[in-house]
Amino acid sequence: MTHATSLPLPDDIAGDLAEVEQIITVRMHARPIVAQTAHAAMRGADKMRLRAALVMLAARLGRYDTRRVVHAAAAAELIHSATAVHDSLINEAARRRGKPVGDQHWNGDVALMAGDYLLALAAAEMALAPDARIIGMYSRVVMTFCEGKLAPVTVLDPLDQALAQHEFVAESRTAALLEAAARVGVVCGSGDDASGDLLGQFGRALGMALHIAVEVRDYEIEGDDAGRDLRAGRITLPLIYAAHAEGGAGLATVIDQHPLDERHAAEVIALVRRGGVPPARTSAQHYVRQAIEMLTALPPGATRDALAALADQVAAM
């Protein structure tokens, strides 16, 4: 299970990230059925190892020690993998189309167990981390993710309510783990609370930008893969903005169809691309700028530059 990262990282961090990759590979392939099931459920998931890189870069601001950081970094990625598997398990789009998620040779019960197994692996890595606070930080992320899955966006109107629901979803499903990864890295580097708060805010803003960028990309890609969120009945930020753009007044009525036929889906996708994608992308860029502004409080150097480059990478998605 190799993942060639395209993240812009200093050479020493890239080397340590390879060690994290090796840890994850060994843990996963100790149980091949778990690895196979997880891979099937995670097709198309973010595999940049962004969360592990964030742990390491945050730790680098303090007293960096590879042995103190690799297990905490691996835990962040295993939590991400576990939540991706559980996310796939409850994918409404697959159920509506009557098709299985991922590989046809396993069912939801197997996927559930695979996700739980990944969480257990993450817990084992947390136990090897250098500070007991790390377990609490990551545990809260898992709880927050579950809260987010239980409270999806349910309305397009009024706009302020839709945006508030979306912000909660983005925070709980994506930003919370990136915020925790940054805070955990500071702990691994024996940093102080002020540094943890600063890097946590950076991680949160980066996570919000990432969540929105993924939602935008869902409508920007060409072909049959476009609009998967729409067909799954998920209300994302581009759809919210499109409903309030010119020509979007009747959007709520259209998307309430079950299932949404291809003609109406194509019409909605075109409308979202025109009226929803531009403001959603602007929102993602706002969070990227917010993240980069946080870094001005850090001393200049390779670590700050690498953190800024991570933000730029998310902005370019």
VOBA-1610 file (N, C-alpha, C; in pm, whole numbers, padded with zeros to 5 digits, always signed):
BEGIN
Met+00085-00117+00000Met+00000+00000+00000Met+00089+00123+00000Thr+00138+00163-00113Thr+00225+00278-00121Thr+00148+00397-00172His+00183+00512-00117His+00120+00637-00158His+00229+00737-00190Ala+00252+00763-00316Ala+00349+00864-00354Ala+00287+01000-00328Thr+00345+01074-00234Thr+00288+01203-00201Thr+00342+01311-00293Ser+00256+01405-00327Ser+00297+01520-00406Ser+00308+01643-00320Leu+00305+01623-00186Leu+00310+01737-00096Leu+00449+01801-00098Pro+00453+01933-00093Pro+00582+02004-00094Pro+00643+02003+00046Leu+00733+01909+00073Leu+00787+01891+00207Leu+00939+01899+00206Pro+00999+01947+00317Pro+01145+01939+00331Pro+01190+01793+00323Asp+01313+01771+00280Asp+01361+01635+00256Asp+01353+01548+00381Asp+01386+01606+00499Asp+01385+01523+00619Asp+01243+01483+00658Ile+01146+01572+00636Ile+01007+01539+00665Ile+00956+01435+00565Ala+00994+01450+00440Ala+00953+01351+00339Ala+01006+01214+00375Gly+01128+01208+00427Gly+01184+01080+00469Gly+01109+01020+00585Asp+01073+01103+00683Asp+00996+01053+00796Asp+00855+01014+00756Leu+00799+01083+00656Leu+00667+01045+00607Leu+00672+00906+00543Ala+00783+00873+00482Ala+00799+00738+00427Ala+00799+00635+00540Glu+00855+00670+00655Glu+00852+00580+00769Glu+00709+00561+00820Val+00632+00669+00821Val+00490+00660+00858Val+00417+00567+00762Glu+00447+00583+00634Glu+00385+00497+00532Glu+00416+00351+00558Gln+00539+00325+00598Gln+00579+00187+00626Gln+00504+00133+00747Ile+00487+00215+00849Ile+00411+00172+00967Ile+00268+00134+00927Ile+00203+00221+00848Ile+00066+00195+00807Ile+00058+00069+00721Thr+00154+00051+00632Thr+00156-00067+00545Thr+00168-00195+00627Val+00260-00196+00722Val+00279-00315+00805Val+00153-00346+00886Arg+00096-00242+00946Arg-00024-00264+01028Arg-00140-00316+00943Met-00160-00256+00827Met-00273-00293+00742Met-00256-00433+00685His-00138-00464+00640His-00118-00592+00571His-00098-00708+00667Ala-00098-00678+00796Ala-00102-00788+00892Ala-00235-00862+00883Arg-00336-00793+00831Arg-00469-00852+00810Arg-00512-00818+00667Pro-00476-00901+00568Pro-00501-00868+00427Pro-00648-00839+00395Ile-00742-00907+00460Ile-00883-00884+00430Ile-00923-00742+00470Val-00862-00692+00578Val-00891-00555+00620Val-00838-00457+00518Ala-00714-00480+00472Ala-00655-00391+00373Ala-00737-00390+00245Gln-00778-00510+00200Gln-00855-00521+00076Gln-00989-00447+00088Thr-01056-00467+00199Thr-01186-00404+00220Thr-01171-00252+00230Ala-01072-00207+00305Ala-01051-00063+00321Ala-01019+00003+00188His-00934-00062+00108His-00900-00005-00022His-01023+00009-00111Ala-01109-00092-00107Ala-01229-00087-00190Ala-01320+00029-00149Ala-01333+00050-00020Ala-01422+00155+00028Ala-01363+00293+00010Met-01230+00303-00001Met-01164+00434-00004Met-01128+00479-00144Arg-01179+00413-00246Arg-01148+00456-00382Arg-01186+00602-00401Gly-01090+00678-00448Gly-01115+00820-00472Gly-01095+00907-00350Ala-01063+00848-00234Ala-01043+00928-00113Ala-00910+01002-00120Asp-00900+01106-00038Asp-00778+01184-00029Asp-00668+01097+00032Lys-00559+01074-00043Lys-00451+00988+00004Lys-00316+01062+00001Met-00319+01192+00019Met-00196+01271+00012Met-00110+01257+00136Arg-00165+01199+00243Arg-00098+01194+00372Arg-00081+01335+00429Leu-00177+01421+00399Leu-00174+01558+00446Leu-00174+01567+00597Arg-00251+01480+00662Arg-00264+01486+00806Arg-00135+01447+00876Ala-00070+01344+00826Ala+00059+01304+00883Ala+00164+01413+00863Ala+00164+01473+00744Ala+00259+01581+00717Ala+00237+01698+00811Leu+00111+01727+00840Leu+00081+01839+00930Leu+00129+01810+01072Val+00111+01687+01119Val+00164+01649+01250Val+00315+01675+01254Met+00385+01630+01151Met+00531+01640+01150Met+00579+01785+01140Leu+00515+01863+01056Leu+00557+02002+01041Leu+00531+02081+01169Ala+00418+02054+01233Ala+00389+02122+01360Ala+00491+02084+01466Ala+00529+01957+01469Ala+00630+01913+01566Ala+00765+01977+01537Arg+00792+02005+01414Arg+00920+02063+01373Arg+00940+02204+01427Leu+00832+02267+01469Leu+00843+02401+01527Leu+00900+02395+01669Gly+00904+02276+01727Gly+00959+02259+01861Gly+01085+02175+01856Arg+01093+02078+01947Arg+01209+01988+01951Arg+01172+01862+01874Tyr+01209+01859+01750Tyr+01165+01751+01661Tyr+01247+01625+01686Asp+01174+01514+01702Asp+01235+01383+01719Asp+01148+01283+01645Thr+01205+01219+01544Thr+01127+01126+01462Thr+01054+01023+01547Arg+01122+00971+01647Arg+01063+00864+01729Arg+00941+00914+01806Arg+00936+01044+01835Arg+00824+01099+01910Arg+00705+01133+01822Val+00724+01138+01691Val+00618+01190+01606Val+00556+01089+01510Val+00630+00984+01471Val+00581+00897+01363Val+00453+00824+01400His+00440+00780+01525His+00319+00704+01561His+00197+00795+01569Ala+00217+00917+01618Ala+00106+01013+01621Ala+00064+01051+01479Ala+00161+01060+01388Ala+00129+01090+01248Ala+00056+00974+01183Ala+00100+00852+01212Ala+00032+00734+01157Ala-00111+00725+01210Ala-00130+00760+01336Ala-00265+00755+01395Ala-00359+00849+01322Ala-00311+00968+01286Ala-00396+01064+01214Ala-00443+01006+01081Glu-00353+00939+01010Glu-00390+00881+00880Glu-00483+00761+00897Leu-00462+00682+01000Leu-00551+00567+01022Leu-00691+00613+01061Ile-00701+00721+01138Ile-00833+00777+01169Ile-00900+00825+01041His-00824+00893+00956His-00879+00939+00828His-00927+00821+00745Ser-00849+00715+00739Ser-00889+00597+00663Ser-01014+00533+00722Ala-01020+00524+00853Ala-01136+00464+00918Ala-01263+00543+00890Thr-01254+00675+00899Thr-01373+00756+00873Thr-01413+00748+00727Ala-01314+00735+00637Ala-01347+00720+00496Ala-01421+00589+00470Val-01380+00482+00536Val-01447+00352+00521Val-01590+00362+00575His-01607+00419+00693His-01741+00433+00749His-01827+00525+00663Asp-01765+00627+00606Asp-01837+00718+00518Asp-01891+00643+00396Ser-01807+00558+00340Ser-01848+00478+00224Ser-01963+00385+00260Leu-01957+00333+00381Leu-02057+00236+00425Leu-02198+00294+00421Ile-02210+00422+00454Ile-02343+00483+00460Ile-02369+00574+00341Asn-02302+00545+00232Asn-02317+00627+00111Asn-02456+00605+00051Glu-02539+00707+00060Glu-02675+00696+00011Glu-02681+00676-00140Ala-02583+00727-00211Ala-02585+00715-00357Ala-02581+00570-00400Ala-02497+00492-00334Ala-02486+00351-00370Ala-02616+00277-00343Arg-02679+00308-00231Arg-02803+00238-00197Arg-02913+00275-00296Arg-02919+00402-00335Arg-03026+00444-00427Arg-03009+00382-00564Arg-02886+00362-00604Arg-02863+00303-00737Arg-02871+00152-00732Gly-02878+00097-00611Gly-02886-00048-00599Gly-02756-00117-00629Lys-02645-00046-00614Lys-02514-00104-00642Lys-02433-00107-00513Pro-02344-00207-00500Pro-02262-00213-00379Pro-02154-00106-00383Val-02110-00064-00265Val-01998+00029-00256Val-01869-00050-00268Gly-01781-00010-00357Gly-01652-00076-00370Gly-01664-00215-00428Asp-01585-00308-00374Asp-01575-00443-00426Asp-01705-00520-00401Gln-01749-00597-00498Gln-01876-00668-00487Gln-01869-00791-00397His-01750-00826-00352His-01737-00949-00275His-01743-00928-00125Trp-01774-00806-00083Trp-01791-00784+00060Trp-01911-00696+00084Asn-01968-00705+00204Asn-02090-00631+00231Asn-02067-00526+00339Gly-02178-00461+00379Gly-02167-00354+00475Gly-02113-00398+00609Asp-02148-00518+00654Asp-02098-00565+00782Asp-01946-00577+00781Val-01891-00625+00670Val-01746-00637+00658Val-01682-00500+00657Ala-01744-00406+00584Ala-01690-00270+00579Ala-01692-00205+00717Leu-01799-00228+00791Leu-01809-00172+00926Leu-01696-00226+01013Met-01672-00356+01004Met-01565-00416+01084Met-01428-00363+01042Ala-01410-00342+00911Ala-01283-00290+00862Ala-01258-00149+00917Gly-01361-00066+00915Gly-01347+00068+00970Gly-01316+00064+01118Asp-01385-00023+01191Asp-01359-00035+01335Asp-01217-00086+01361Tyr-01172-00177+01275Tyr-01035-00229+01290Tyr-00933-00118+01269Leu-00957-00031+01172Leu-00866+00081+01148Leu-00864+00175+01268Leu-00978+00198+01329Leu-00981+00281+01450Leu-00902+00215+01562Ala-00910+00082+01572Ala-00832+00012+01673Ala-00682+00026+01645Leu-00645+00019+01518Leu-00504+00040+01482Leu-00460+00180+01520Ala-00547+00277+01493Ala-00515+00416+01529Ala-00494+00428+01679Ala-00581+00362+01757Ala-00568+00368+01903Ala-00435+00308+01948Ala-00393+00201+01881Ala-00265+00139+01916Ala-00149+00233+01888Glu-00158+00308+01778Glu-00053+00405+01747Glu-00054+00520+01848Met-00173+00564+01889Met-00182+00670+01991Met-00112+00626+02119Ala-00127+00500+02155Ala-00066+00449+02278Ala+00086+00454+02272Leu+00142+00456+02150Leu+00286+00464+02132Leu+00336+00607+02123Ala+00242+00702+02116Ala+00278+00844+02107Ala+00331+00892+02242Pro+00403+01005+02244Pro+00479+01044+02363Pro+00399+01113+02474Asp+00272+01143+02453Asp+00196+01222+02550Asp+00053+01170+02555Ala+00002+01146+02675Ala-00133+01091+02692Ala-00240+01185+02639Arg-00210+01316+02630Arg-00310+01411+02579Arg-00348+01381+02435Ile-00259+01316+02363Ile-00283+01287+02222Ile-00404+01195+02205Ile-00419+01099+02295Ile-00533+01008+02289Ile-00663+01086+02300Gly-00669+01180+02393Gly-00789+01261+02409Gly-00818+01347+02288Met-00714+01405+02230Met-00733+01490+02113Met-00792+01411+01997Tyr-00736+01295+01969Tyr-00784+01215+01858Tyr-00921+01153+01887Ser-00944+01116+02012Ser-01075+01059+02047Ser-01186+01160+02023Arg-01160+01284+02056Arg-01260+01388+02032Arg-01288+01406+01883Val-01186+01387+01801Val-01207+01396+01656Val-01306+01291+01609Val-01289+01168+01656Val-01380+01060+01615Val-01522+01090+01659Met-01537+01138+01781Met-01671+01173+01830Met-01732+01286+01747Thr-01650+01385+01715Thr-01697+01497+01636Thr-01739+01453+01496Phe-01661+01363+01437Phe-01696+01311+01305Phe-01833+01242+01308Cys-01856+01162+01411Cys-01985+01093+01423Cys-02099+01193+01437Glu-02077+01299+01514Glu-02180+01402+01528Glu-02211+01466+01393Gly-02106+01488+01314Gly-02126+01548+01183Gly-02203+01459+01088Lys-02177+01328+01094Lys-02250+01236+01008Lys-02397+01227+01048Leu-02426+01250+01176Leu-02564+01244+01223Leu-02639+01375+01201Ala-02570+01477+01156Ala-02634+01608+01136Ala-02593+01668+01001Pro-02637+01607+00890Pro-02603+01660+00759Pro-02677+01791+00730Val-02638+01857+00623Val-02712+01975+00579Val-02849+01928+00528Thr-02955+01990+00579Thr-03089+01945+00544Thr-03171+02050+00471Val-03121+02174+00462Val-03200+02281+00401Val-03114+02360+00302Leu-03179+02417+00203Leu-03115+02513+00114Leu-03155+02656+00148Asp-03263+02669+00223Asp-03317+02801+00253Asp-03378+02797+00394Pro-03358+02901+00475Pro-03289+03026+00445Pro-03137+03008+00435Leu-03074+03102+00368Leu-02932+03090+00338Leu-02848+03081+00465Asp-02877+03164+00564Asp-02793+03164+00684Asp-02801+03031+00758Gln-02919+02968+00757Gln-02932+02838+00822Gln-02856+02730+00744Ala-02866+02734+00612Ala-02795+02637+00528Ala-02644+02651+00547Leu-02595+02774+00551Leu-02451+02797+00568Leu-02405+02753+00706Ala-02486+02775+00808Ala-02449+02732+00944Ala-02441+02580+00952Gln-02538+02511+00890Gln-02533+02365+00889Gln-02411+02316+00813His-02381+02380+00700His-02266+02337+00621His-02136+02358+00698Glu-02124+02469+00768Glu-02002+02495+00845Glu-01980+02386+00949Phe-02087+02344+01015Phe-02076+02238+01114Phe-02031+02107+01050Val-02087+02075+00935Val-02049+01953+00864Val-01901+01957+00824Ala-01858+02069+00766Ala-01719+02081+00721Ala-01622+02072+00839Glu-01658+02135+00947Glu-01572+02130+01067Glu-01562+01988+01121Ser-01675+01922+01135Ser-01676+01792+01201Ser-01618+01682+01113Arg-01642+01688+00984Arg-01599+01577+00897Arg-01459+01594+00841Thr-01408+01715+00835Thr-01277+01736+00774Thr-01185+01821+00861Ala-01232+01938+00901Ala-01143+02034+00969Ala-01099+01985+01106Ala-01185+01912+01177Ala-01151+01870+01313Ala-01025+01785+01317Leu-01010+01695+01221Leu-00892+01609+01220Leu-00767+01687+01185Leu-00776+01780+01092Leu-00660+01861+01058Leu-00621+01952+01175Glu-00720+02006+01243Glu-00689+02087+01361Glu-00621+02003+01468Ala-00674+01884+01491Ala-00614+01796+01592Ala-00474+01754+01551Ala-00453+01724+01424Ala-00320+01684+01377Ala-00217+01792+01406Ala-00254+01917+01381Ala-00162+02026+01407Ala-00134+02039+01557Arg-00238+02029+01639Arg-00219+02039+01784Arg-00135+01922+01837Val-00162+01803+01785Val-00085+01686+01826Val+00062+01703+01790Gly+00090+01759+01673Gly+00228+01782+01634Gly+00300+01874+01730Val+00232+01979+01773Val+00291+02071+01871Val+00323+01997+02000Val+00231+01911+02044Val+00256+01832+02165Val+00377+01741+02146Cys+00387+01678+02030Cys+00501+01590+02003Cys+00633+01667+02005Gly+00630+01793+01966Gly+00749+01876+01968Gly+00769+01950+02099Ser+00688+01914+02200Ser+00695+01978+02332Ser+00671+02128+02325Gly+00584+02170+02236Gly+00552+02311+02223Gly+00454+02356+02331Asp+00433+02488+02340Asp+00345+02542+02443Asp+00201+02554+02392Asp+00110+02590+02482Asp-00031+02598+02449Asp-00058+02704+02342Ala+00016+02815+02349Ala-00005+02921+02250Ala+00027+02871+02109Ser+00134+02794+02096Ser+00168+02737+01965Ser+00063+02637+01921Gly+00012+02559+02017Gly-00093+02463+01984Gly-00218+02531+01934Asp-00256+02641+01999Asp-00374+02715+01955Asp-00353+02773+01815Leu-00237+02830+01791Leu-00208+02891+01662Leu-00210+02787+01551Leu-00138+02677+01571Leu-00135+02573+01467Leu-00270+02504+01455Gly-00344+02495+01566Gly-00479+02438+01558Gly-00569+02523+01470Gln-00560+02654+01484Gln-00640+02743+01399Gln-00597+02730+01253Phe-00468+02715+01230Phe-00420+02692+01093Phe-00480+02564+01037Gly-00475+02455+01116Gly-00529+02328+01070Gly-00678+02335+01044Arg-00750+02405+01130Arg-00893+02418+01111Arg-00925+02492+00981Ala-00857+02605+00956Ala-00881+02681+00833Ala-00843+02598+00711Leu-00732+02525+00720Leu-00690+02440+00609Leu-00793+02331+00582Gly-00849+02274+00690Gly-00950+02170+00674Gly-01078+02222+00614Met-01119+02341+00653Met-01239+02401+00593Met-01218+02423+00443Ala-01101+02474+00407Ala-01070+02496+00265Ala-01070+02365+00189Leu-01011+02261+00249Leu-01004+02131+00183Leu-01144+02073+00162His-01227+02081+00263His-01363+02027+00253His-01439+02094+00138Ile-01431+02226+00131Ile-01503+02298+00027Ile-01443+02270-00110Ala-01310+02261-00117Ala-01244+02234-00245Ala-01288+02099-00303Val-01303+02000-00215Val-01350+01869-00261Val-01494+01878-00311Glu-01576+01955-00243Glu-01715+01974-00288Glu-01720+02045-00423Val-01635+02143-00440Val-01631+02215-00568Val-01586+02122-00680Arg-01483+02044-00653Arg-01430+01953-00755Arg-01535+01853-00801Asp-01625+01816-00712Asp-01730+01721-00747Asp-01817+01773-00862Tyr-01831+01904-00872Tyr-01911+01962-00980Tyr-01827+02004-01099Glu-01697+02015-01080Glu-01612+02062-01189Glu-01562+01951-01280Ile-01554+01830-01229Ile-01505+01720-01311Ile-01604+01691-01423Glu-01552+01637-01531Glu-01635+01609-01647Glu-01682+01464-01648Gly-01785+01437-01726Gly-01832+01301-01745Gly-01931+01256-01640Asp-01949+01124-01632Asp-02050+01066-01544Asp-02017+01081-01396Asp-01891+01110-01365Asp-01852+01123-01225Asp-01895+01256-01165Ala-01934+01351-01248Ala-01973+01483-01197Ala-02102+01473-01115Gly-02110+01549-01008Gly-02232+01557-00931Gly-02265+01436-00847Arg-02165+01366-00798Arg-02192+01250-00713Arg-02263+01290-00584Asp-02222+01403-00529Asp-02289+01450-00408Asp-02437+01477-00435Leu-02464+01537-00549Leu-02602+01568-00587Leu-02685+01440-00596Arg-02633+01340-00666Arg-02706+01214-00683Arg-02721+01138-00551Ala-02629+01164-00459Ala-02638+01099-00329Ala-02732+01172-00234Gly-02784+01286-00280Gly-02873+01363-00195Gly-02803+01450-00094Arg-02671+01473-00114Arg-02595+01554-00020Arg-02599+01701-00063Ile-02631+01787+00030Ile-02633+01930+00004Ile-02497+01987+00041Thr-02422+02033-00057Thr-02290+02088-00036Thr-02292+02238-00063Leu-02178+02304-00037Leu-02174+02449-00048Leu-02204+02499-00190Pro-02151+02439-00296Pro-02187+02487-00430Pro-02337+02480-00457Leu-02403+02376-00409Leu-02547+02363-00428Leu-02622+02469-00350Ile-02577+02497-00228Ile-02641+02601-00147Ile-02635+02736-00218Tyr-02515+02770-00265Tyr-02501+02899-00333Tyr-02580+02903-00463Ala-02584+02792-00535Ala-02658+02788-00661Ala-02807+02812-00638Ala-02859+02761-00526Ala-03001+02778-00496Ala-03037+02924-00474His-02938+03005-00441His-02963+03146-00416His-02907+03235-00526Ala-02858+03173-00633Ala-02811+03248-00749Ala-02926+03270-00846Glu-02903+03351-00946Glu-03005+03376-01048Glu-03044+03245-01116Gly-03172+03218-01121Gly-03221+03096-01185Gly-03228+02976-01093Gly-03191+02993-00966Gly-03186+02878-00876Gly-03304+02866-00782Ala-03406+02948-00802Ala-03518+02953-00708Ala-03590+02819-00693Gly-03601+02743-00801Gly-03676+02617-00794Gly-03588+02495-00771Leu-03463+02519-00732Leu-03369+02408-00720Leu-03411+02308-00613Ala-03461+02355-00501Ala-03500+02265-00393Ala-03605+02165-00438Thr-03700+02210-00519Thr-03805+02121-00568Thr-03748+02014-00658Val-03653+02053-00743Val-03594+01957-00838Val-03516+01849-00766Ile-03432+01888-00671Ile-03344+01789-00608Ile-03419+01701-00508Asp-03544+01735-00476Asp-03623+01650-00387Asp-03673+01524-00457Gln-03653+01514-00590Gln-03696+01395-00661Gln-03612+01275-00618His-03674+01161-00605His-03604+01040-00563His-03639+00925-00659Pro-03545+00877-00737Pro-03412+00934-00756Pro-03416+01049-00856Leu-03309+01126-00860Leu-03298+01237-00955Leu-03261+01181-01091Asp-03348+01200-01192Asp-03317+01143-01323Asp-03202+01221-01388Glu-03143+01160-01491Glu-03022+01215-01552Glu-03046+01351-01617Arg-03163+01373-01674Arg-03189+01502-01739Arg-03190+01614-01636His-03261+01591-01526His-03265+01693-01422His-03129+01708-01354Ala-03058+01597-01339Ala-02925+01603-01278Ala-02833+01691-01362Ala-02838+01672-01495Ala-02754+01752-01584Ala-02789+01900-01575Glu-02919+01929-01563Glu-02962+02068-01552Glu-02912+02132-01423Val-02922+02056-01314Val-02878+02109-01184Val-02726+02128-01185Ile-02654+02032-01239Ile-02507+02043-01244Ile-02466+02167-01322Ala-02532+02192-01433Ala-02500+02312-01513Ala-02529+02439-01433Leu-02640+02440-01361Leu-02674+02556-01280Leu-02574+02577-01167Val-02534+02467-01103Val-02437+02478-00994Val-02303+02527-01045Arg-02261+02475-01160Arg-02135+02521-01217Arg-02139+02671-01245Arg-02252+02719-01286Arg-02264+02860-01323Arg-02279+02951-01201Gly-02368+02912-01109Gly-02400+03002-01000Gly-02349+02963-00863Gly-02307+02836-00847Gly-02266+02789-00715Gly-02117+02767-00698Val-02052+02721-00804Val-01909+02692-00793Val-01825+02817-00768Pro-01846+02927-00840Pro-01760+03045-00816Pro-01763+03097-00672Pro-01881+03118-00609Pro-01878+03165-00470Pro-01823+03060-00373Ala-01845+02932-00401Ala-01790+02828-00314Ala-01638+02827-00322Arg-01585+02843-00442Arg-01440+02849-00456Arg-01384+02972-00385Thr-01455+03082-00394Thr-01413+03203-00321Thr-01409+03176-00171Ser-01506+03101-00120Ser-01508+03066+00022Ser-01387+02981+00059Ala-01353+02884-00025Ala-01236+02800+00001Ala-01109+02885+00003Gln-01098+02977-00090Gln-00981+03064-00095Gln-00973+03155+00027His-01089+03196+00078His-01093+03275+00201His-01028+03198+00315Tyr-01061+03070+00328Tyr-01004+02990+00436Tyr-00854+02968+00414Val-00813+02953+00290Val-00670+02938+00262Val-00595+03064+00305Arg-00649+03180+00271Arg-00585+03305+00313Arg-00581+03316+00465Gln-00688+03272+00529Gln-00694+03274+00675Gln-00584+03186+00733Ala-00566+03069+00674Ala-00462+02977+00721Ala-00324+03038+00705Ile-00299+03096+00588Ile-00167+03155+00562Ile-00140+03273+00655Glu-00243+03351+00684Glu-00227+03464+00777Glu-00184+03416+00915Met-00232+03299+00956Met-00193+03245+01086Met-00042+03223+01093Leu+00017+03191+00980Leu+00159+03155+00979Leu+00251+03275+00996Thr+00198+03395+00980Thr+00283+03514+00994Thr+00336+03528+01137Ala+00271+03462+01232Ala+00317+03468+01371Ala+00432+03372+01397Leu+00464+03285+01300Leu+00573+03188+01316Leu+00704+03248+01266Pro+00815+03200+01319Pro+00945+03249+01268Pro+00965+03205+01123Pro+01027+03293+01041Pro+01053+03255+00902Pro+01144+03133+00896Gly+01125+03055+00790Gly+01210+02937+00774Gly+01143+02830+00692Ala+01211+02717+00679Ala+01163+02608+00593Ala+01031+02551+00640Thr+01011+02544+00772Thr+00886+02486+00822Thr+00767+02574+00790Arg+00781+02703+00815Arg+00671+02794+00782Arg+00644+02793+00633Asp+00749+02789+00553Asp+00731+02784+00407Asp+00658+02657+00365Ala+00691+02545+00430Ala+00626+02418+00395Ala+00479+02421+00433Leu+00447+02479+00548Leu+00307+02490+00590Leu+00229+02578+00492Ala+00289+02688+00449Ala+00225+02776+00351Ala+00206+02703+00218Ala+00303+02619+00183Ala+00291+02544+00058Ala+00178+02443+00064Leu+00154+02386+00183Leu+00040+02295+00199Leu-00091+02370+00172Ala-00099+02492+00226Ala-00218+02573+00204Ala-00234+02607+00056Asp-00125+02639-00009Asp-00131+02670-00152Asp-00177+02548-00233Gln-00133+02431-00189Gln-00172+02307-00260Gln-00322+02286-00250Val-00378+02310-00133Val-00523+02297-00116Val-00594+02401-00203Ala-00540+02522-00209Ala-00602+02629-00290Ala-00604+02593-00437Ala-00508+02514-00480Ala-00497+02479-00622Ala-00582+02358-00661Met-00647+02297-00565Met-00726+02176-00595Met-00845+02210-00685
//
